[in-house]
Amino acid sequence: MSRLSRIAVLSIVTLLLPTTAPRAAIEDGMWTAILYAGLYFPGPGALGDDATLGVRIGHNVTKHLTVAFSVGLYESEQTFDDGVQNGKLDLNLTTIEGSIWYNFMTQHRFSPSLGGGIGGGFVSAQGRIDGPGSTRTLAELVDDSLTAHADVGASLRVAKNLSLRMNSRWRWFTNRGNDEIDGELTLGLLYVWGRAAP
C-alpha cells in the first residue's frame, strides 16, 4: 500500500471513530479556526512528497456556506545523482488562498463539504550542482504564481467546540508549463466560536 493510500485510510478511520461528543448543528455567524498538517504531493515529476502545515480561518455566512482564508507552508529538500552530476535543491512554497465551502448534513456530528477558491503560490528555491571538475551554485529562484483549487473534506465533532477536519485539495498553478496540478491531504483540529457556537 502506498504512503498516500495509508494516510487516506488512517484519516477515514479516524473520522469514523465513535465518540460521545454531543450532536451540534453548524449555524450562521460562527467562526472557525483550523490548524492542520499532512502530506503535499507536487505534480508528477516535479518534486518529492513532503510534509505541509498551515492554518485556516473561516466564517459561516449561512449554516451551509463557509468563507475561509488559509496560509500553508511546504518545504522540500531534494537530492539527485545521475552518475555524471549530483546536487541538492531546497524549495519553499507558501500558499495564501481564499475559499468557499458548502457544508452538507450540518445538523449532524459528521459533516462532509465541497469547496474551491483562488489565491497565490510563492516559491523560492536554491541549490547546488556538482559535475566533473566543477561546482555550480544556483542563485535563489523566485517563481510566484496565481492558483486555483478544489476541496473535498469532512468534519467530525469530538467535543463541544472541537472537531476533526480531513481535507484533500487539488491546486492548479498558472505559471507552470508542466506538472501544474499539486495535491495535499491533511488532517486538522477545528475550533468553533461565535454567536451560534454550541
C-alpha positions in Angstrom: 0.0 0.0 0.0 1.4 3.4 -1.0 2.0 6.2 1.5 -0.9 8.2 0.1 -3.2 5.2 0.5 -2.1 4.6 4.1 -2.8 8.2 5.0 -6.2 8.2 3.3 -7.2 5.0 5.2 -5.9 6.4 8.5 -7.8 9.7 8.0 -11.1 8.0 7.2 -10.8 5.6 10.1 -10.0 8.5 12.5 -13.1 10.4 11.3 -15.3 7.3 11.8 -14.2 6.5 15.3 -17.1 6.5 17.8 -17.3 9.4 20.2 -19.6 10.6 23.0 -19.5 14.2 21.9 -22.9 15.9 21.8 -24.6 16.5 18.5 -24.5 20.2 17.5 -25.6 22.0 14.4 -23.5 24.3 12.3 -25.2 27.7 12.3 -24.6 31.0 10.5 -22.5 33.6 12.4 -20.0 31.0 13.7 -16.2 31.4 13.2 -13.8 28.5 12.8 -10.0 28.1 13.1 -8.3 25.1 11.7 -4.7 24.0 12.5 -3.7 21.3 10.0 -0.8 19.1 8.9 -0.4 16.4 6.3 1.3 15.4 3.1 1.9 17.6 0.0 2.1 15.9 -3.4 3.7 18.0 -6.2 2.8 17.3 -9.7 4.2 14.0 -11.2 7.9 14.6 -11.9 8.1 17.9 -10.2 9.4 17.2 -6.7 9.1 14.6 -3.9 6.2 14.2 -1.5 6.8 16.0 1.8 5.0 17.5 4.9 2.8 20.5 4.8 1.2 22.5 7.6 -0.9 25.7 7.9 -3.9 27.5 9.3 -7.4 28.3 8.0 -9.8 30.9 9.4 -13.5 30.6 8.3 -16.8 32.4 8.8 -20.2 30.7 8.3 -22.3 33.2 6.3 -25.1 30.6 6.4 -25.3 27.3 8.1 -24.3 25.7 4.8 -21.8 28.2 3.4 -18.4 29.0 4.8 -15.9 31.6 3.5 -12.3 30.8 4.5 -8.8 32.2 4.3 -5.8 30.0 4.6 -2.0 30.1 4.8 0.0 27.0 4.1 3.7 26.0 4.1 5.6 23.3 2.2 9.4 22.8 2.3 11.3 20.2 0.4 14.9 19.2 0.1 15.7 17.2 -3.0 18.9 15.4 -4.0 19.8 13.8 -7.3 22.7 11.9 -8.9 22.6 10.8 -12.5 26.1 9.3 -12.5 27.6 12.4 -14.1 26.2 15.2 -12.0 24.8 15.3 -8.5 23.3 18.1 -6.4 20.7 19.4 -4.0 17.7 21.7 -4.3 16.0 23.4 -1.4 12.5 24.6 -2.1 10.0 26.6 -0.1 6.3 27.1 -1.1 3.9 29.5 0.7 0.3 29.5 -0.3 -2.2 32.2 0.6 -5.8 31.4 -0.6 -9.4 32.2 -0.2 -12.1 29.5 -0.4 -15.8 28.9 -0.3 -17.1 25.6 1.2 -20.5 24.2 1.0 -21.3 22.0 4.1 -23.7 19.1 4.0 -25.6 17.4 6.9 -25.0 20.4 9.1 -27.4 19.0 11.8 -25.1 16.0 12.3 -21.8 15.5 14.0 -20.3 14.2 10.7 -20.5 16.9 8.0 -18.9 16.5 4.5 -18.1 19.5 2.4 -17.1 20.6 -1.1 -15.3 23.8 -2.0 -12.9 25.7 -4.1 -11.2 29.1 -4.5 -8.3 31.1 -5.7 -5.1 32.5 -4.3 -1.3 32.7 -4.8 1.7 30.3 -4.5 5.0 32.0 -3.6 8.0 29.8 -4.4 11.7 30.3 -3.5 14.4 27.8 -4.4 18.2 27.5 -4.3 20.6 24.7 -4.8 24.0 23.3 -5.9 25.1 21.1 -8.9 28.4 19.2 -8.8 29.8 18.0 -12.0 33.2 16.7 -13.3 35.7 19.2 -12.0 33.2 21.9 -11.3 30.5 23.1 -8.9 27.7 25.4 -9.8 25.6 27.2 -7.2 22.0 28.1 -8.2 21.1 31.6 -7.0 17.8 31.9 -5.3 15.0 31.4 -7.8 11.6 33.0 -7.3 8.6 31.6 -9.2 5.3 33.1 -7.9 2.0 32.0 -9.4 -1.7 32.6 -9.2 -3.5 29.4 -8.1 -7.0 27.9 -8.2 -8.0 24.9 -6.1 -10.8 22.4 -5.4 -11.5 20.8 -2.0 -13.2 17.7 -0.7 -13.4 17.4 3.1 -15.3 16.3 6.1 -15.6 17.3 9.8 -16.4 15.2 12.8 -17.4 16.9 16.1 -15.5 15.3 19.0 -16.2 17.9 21.8 -18.4 20.8 22.4 -16.5 23.3 20.2 -13.9 21.0 18.7 -13.9 18.9 15.5 -11.5 16.8 13.5 -11.2 18.0 9.9 -9.9 16.0 7.0 -9.3 17.8 3.7 -8.0 16.9 0.3 -7.0 19.8 -2.0 -6.0 19.9 -5.7 -4.1 23.1 -6.6 -3.5 24.4 -10.1 -0.6 26.8 -10.8 -1.0 29.2 -13.7 2.8 29.8 -14.2 3.8 26.1 -14.7 4.3 24.7 -18.1 4.2 21.1 -16.9 3.0 19.2 -13.8 0.8 22.2 -13.0 -1.5 20.4 -10.5 -0.4 19.6 -7.0 -2.3 17.8 -4.3 -2.4 17.7 -0.5 -4.1 15.5 2.1 -4.4 17.0 5.6 -5.9 16.3 9.0 -6.6 19.2 11.3 -8.2 20.4 14.5 -11.1 22.7 14.1 -12.2 25.1 16.8 -15.6 26.9 16.7 -16.6 30.1 18.4 -19.1 32.9 17.9 -22.7 33.8 18.3 -24.1 30.3 17.4 -21.4 28.1 18.9 -22.9 25.3 20.9 
